Amino acid sequence: MERRAFTEEMKKDGWTIVVPNMSPVHFNIMKRIFTTHGFKALLLENSSPSVIQEGLKYVHNDMCYPCLLVIGQMIDAIHRGLVDKDRCALIISQTGGGCRASNYYFLLIKALERAGLQNIPVISANLQGMNSNPGFRITFPMIVQAFSALVYGDLLMLLSNQTRPYEVHKGDTDRLIDKWTDYLGSCYERNRGYFWGNLKRNLNRISDDFSAIEVKRTPKVKVGVVGEIYMKYSRLGNSNLQGLLESEDCEVMLPPMMGFALYCFSNGIKDEEYYGGRGRYALIMKHIGLPLLSIIEKWSDKAVRRHGEFHAAATFKELEEFGERFIDRGCKMGEGWLLTAEMVELIEKGYDNIVCTQPFGCLPNHICGKGMIRPLKEAYPDSNIVPIDYDPSATKVNQENRIKLMLAVAKEKLEEENPQKKQ
Amino acid sequence: MLKVGIDVGSTTMKTVALREDNSLAYSDYQRHRSQIIEKGREMLSAMMKEIGDEDVTISLSGSAGMGLAEAASIPFVQEVYATRTAARTFIPDTDTIIELGGEDAKILFLKHGLEVRMNGTCAGGTGAFIDQMATLLGIGMEDMNALSEKSTEIYTIASRCGVFAKSDIQPLINQGAKTEDIASSILVSVVNQTIAGLAQGRKIEGKVVYLGGPLTFIPRLRYFFDKAIGTEGICPDNSLYYVAMGSALSPGGKRMKLSDVIMALESYSGHSSFIKLDPLFADEDEYKAFRERHSKASVPIRDPRTYTGRAYLGIDAGSTTIKTCLLAENGDLLLSRYSPNNGNPVQAIRSFLSTLYYEYPDITIASSASTGYGEDLMKAAFSLDYSLVETEAHFIGAKHFMPDVDFIIDIGGQDIKCFRIRDGVIDDIFLNEACSSGCGSFLQTFANALGKGAEEFARLATEAVSPVDLGSRCTVFMNSSVKQAQKDGASVNDISAGLAISVVKNALYKVIRTSNPEELGKRIVVQGGTFLNDAVLRAFEKELGLEVVRPQIAGLMGAYGAALYSQMMAKRDDLRSSSIIPKEELDALIHSVRNTRCGGCTNHCLLTVNTFGTKRRLISGNRCERPVTGKAPASADHYDLYAYKQELLETYRKRKEGTKGTLGLPLALGMYELLPFYVTLFQELGYDTVVSPFSSRDLYIHGQASIPSDTVCFPAKLMHGHVQYLVDQKVDRIFIPCSSYNINEDKGNNHFNCPVVAYYGEVIKGNQDLSGIPLTLGYLSLEHPRHLAKRISELFGVRRHEAMKAVEKAFAELGSYRRRVSEKGLEIIEESRKEGRPIIVLAGRPYHTDPEINHGIDRMIVQLGASVVTEDSIAPLTGRSGYNVLNQWTYHARMYDAAMYVRDHREMNLVQLVSFGCGLDAVTTDEVKDILRAEDRIYTQIKIDEITNLGAVKIRMRSLFAALEMEESNGKKSIH
């Protein structure tokens, strides 16, 4: 099919690129990168029920929930006039993995045709050069900036989640996130001060800043959230799960996105080992790519460890080891073995109350999520894992009820561990 | 001080007061009919009368109780947690609790760390389900137990989801199976559902306690649980009140007076936070105008007492109801009846005919025809002249009201049927899949649950001010949506209207899958009993933004069409008189039903034999014609590539002695294609290969306990049974291939396996007890033979060159197998073309070859007179084309190519097999359809699961053939 491309002129004319929002912390930083490179971007926040209605209307209803949401959110934004439909383009990621999620780009195009919006250009965000658009070229500085945004976002998310529930002055934590988002944005604009040496320095400063927030650390129920990547991070997807948990007086742990990025890069190495035929990629990744990335990962890790009150996330190496205890690392579609590894990590780190989020009928999660709960329970009888399915029609009351059960057990455990805490 | 606990379940409310020593001072149990706040007030007032108004501690629990807790600011206790607290207090040595409630099912393992299993978002085998089934059988819930005690035979009823079970029960009813047996079968299916869906491999053992309404009221249900678990569980005193007692016992109870709680509830006006939709009618006038407009589509009615002469009878034996129409020669409607079949459709028609014969002796039946699910039964029972597939009957009926109709949608009690008409023939058919039958009987069950009659329920909807948005998926989801709306304080009016809108959205977006109403056309006839509900009709018009025609006899259209058909056929055949049984024979009609196992082949189908007097009988439940004709159906295999594939695969079962012991290969998922490869490979390496048999129901049940995800596709679930078989055979090692990549046929951008085929072995490794037999998960790909040999040599400790030799042989064998399949495919196509036999490309995945997965659909199609070939046999006939999807899965790429080939060959038609829960098919179905529609070809999709009923599939296939025939006679010439 002939698609209208996003052209240089459109970029110059200030057309808006509509960006779905997966994780607010990360994407708010990413948005600044767009602006820096001359794109006008709209980060979607619309979350009314009409989002799902539009999704159901234009996407095959058996498609996974994130797909319905992302596409529904875009069409809803257009129909509500949040963006000028004659002067906008949509951007969607395209991973090319074996999971059906790799079809989002095509499903978005089909949905636009059904909605009579086929004139709107669609930009595929990928590093393989698939379905390119002349007006949207991913340049080297963009990649470096985006990568750094991932690292910064992860650290901000990790530390803020460990600070917010304990802060003495409500709002301190979120203000600090805003401050850093602004500062990093200005670095991107100047195209300096955000990478390598500066990256290392900034990470340390972030850690110091969070440590300086006045907190009162009382024992709280600690809940880890894992699952399909969109459901895990997106408030729209998981009906603000983090908010719900925090309102129930919990500390929430979300594994960093860097793990997912490294997981994606490292899969090619396993592929070469198991199936052959990918020697060059594997060689470069193994000896240059991953070591380089793990240097940065180490900086992040060190920054967290500067202050005893913070728990660091597992390094990728550790994750590999955690995963291998239960599942082969050849299992690489969707979140694959990483999902299992993250559950192990959380349990090992004391976040043994876990919500495993997945879209209803998510194929990889049949295996790496629900399929691994039993062996995990056998190895860690005290772990308290609740899988939650998300779906356009799954009602909140059912989900909340299951989460409440998990919390009831968690609170009981917490009281046993801290008998002095008053009820 | 007394401790008060309240439990608000999905359908009932329980209140208890416990004394200091935890003995029960007061208890009450009532249905709340969604009036939770009012009921709460009422029940607490009743309690106060008994126990006085001293200070008490109070807590509240239950899935529908959060709203009430909030309203009265009472602490909320999660219900599973409450159950455990109660069990610990009253039966401290409990190991396992099985609790069935109105809409939920739970298993609690109390020993070795609390483990709770609750039914997920997709499960129906609960109290509400039993209720619904009882309604279907026309009996009360309390009769269920008594009937079950008298049963002699258990039928297989799908246990995964209530809706599936329903579509298994329906044909049983229509075939005349005994109600006693059905009752037991329903209970057993609930047991299976609970054990398979919830225990998930963890053994239920030790002291088992049964709680909740269904298990308390139906001892037979406990009996079947005992039998399945192999234990004797107990159902304690107050088994209904455990959640309420547990919440009373919970330490967080708030100290207050009952009168304060009651007062808080009185002043509480539920803040309605549910999502509201626009009202169906703005005002009374709009409703009047609407009624006025629809009253125009009517049939002239004539008093049968004034009519003498020939009349035409049409019978539509539907799933829950039975409809009859009697037409005069000029088309006037003489008599009609619309009644529930109460599980005995023969009786219903018998009474109709009896009335006809006795009260209107001047009317002679000139011709008669039956249609619907029970068409064969009716035809045999009363010796009718004709029968026709129901889609055709509805089309004939609709044409009468709108000769140039271009779209018909029929929503009945159990099913939704839609057909698009193009150039006077049915051109596209949509039937609801087994999962989405949110139809009429659902509305009715809900009306009953809320204490309303169907008509009143419909009327309330038309008055609704702000209908609730309930989503558009399956009935089980709607149940929980309603629960949510109740929590948020929605009125019955709003819920009724919301349900009507849901039914419409379900039909439009789930079944027809339209996004643009214009796709349906401008001239639409709606029919089926459900459209007699004005709210549904209105919701449909509003959703489409169109005015449609609803015949006043909307509920009778199948019967009306059948009557018209019988008249038409009588004219064509010059029928003098009808063969229908006369008065005397009707009076003497003895109808008996007998069940028997067919001994014709290894399938051992459970046959239901209906005998009518001495002359006529009907056999159903059979997969082939052997029990009817007495002849083996062997000849048909000649036209069936699926059968040929099975035959070929069977040859790889041959054992070969080896030096390295036995190696078990489960014949499931990817192995269906790679069996020739792996058998050859391992035999070459010196293993004695043991291959599991084709799947069967028994094999499935044998392994179902260890399935961790109840929503994964059926072919994957079967893997557990295959592995269990190998474990029972005590093989020395089991091998399951795992691979991200499939064979590279250079058809698309990549050649992936779907995630389930790729890694399901991991699930087996993590969840199934293999009795110590080592399991090798072979992360291997057939892309690079050299690399493969290297991997094999590492995995199995053989020398590299030996491995290479074996790999080469294995490739050769796989090549020869696939060649033979495609050659046979071409042969079938060639021959069928010569004979003018229609060719159906039954497109699925290699594992759809399994007879338990395809349920013998291939054979059924052959019996209907067509040939069947597979997608992989014709995919190589077309080159690579550009498709509008990411084409990166090997199995799916074949389907696109097959569709491309079919598109250009009019003597062929494609029927796509879709496994329920197959995520990738959400992508492929639309694309395959688009490919075919581009050349105006008919696209047919069949969704399959563990369901065993071929009735709906047969209707679909017959409709397809009927449409093809009409197309032919309308002069659309084929290219060849």
Interface residues (C-beta under 8 A of the other chain):
Chain A: M1 P49 L56 K57 Y58 H60 N61 D62 M63 C64 G96 G98 C99 R100 S102 N103 Y105 F106 L107 I109 K110 R114 A115 D271 Y274 Y275 G276 G277 F326 I327 D328 G330 C331 K332 M333 G334 F360 G361 C362 L363 P364 N365 H366 I367 C368 K370 G371 M372 I373 R374 P375 K377 P381 D382 D389 D391 P392 S393 A394 T395 K396 V397 N398 E400 N401 R402 K404 L405 L407 A408 V409 Q423
Chain B: S63 A64 M66 F76 V77 Q78 E79 V80 Y81 H112 G113 L114 E115 V116 M118 G120 T121 C122 Q200 G201 R202 P251 G252 I275 D469 L470 G471 S472 R473 F477 M478 S480 S481 K483 Q484 K487 Y509 K510 R513 S515 N516 P708 S709 T711 V712 A716 C738 S739 S740 Y741 N749 N750 F752 N753 C754 P755 V756 A758 Y759 Y760 E762 V763 G766 N767 L777 Y779 L780 S781 E783 H784 R786 H787 L788 K790 R791 N884 V885 L886 Q888 W889 G917 G919 L920 D921 A922 V923 T925 D926
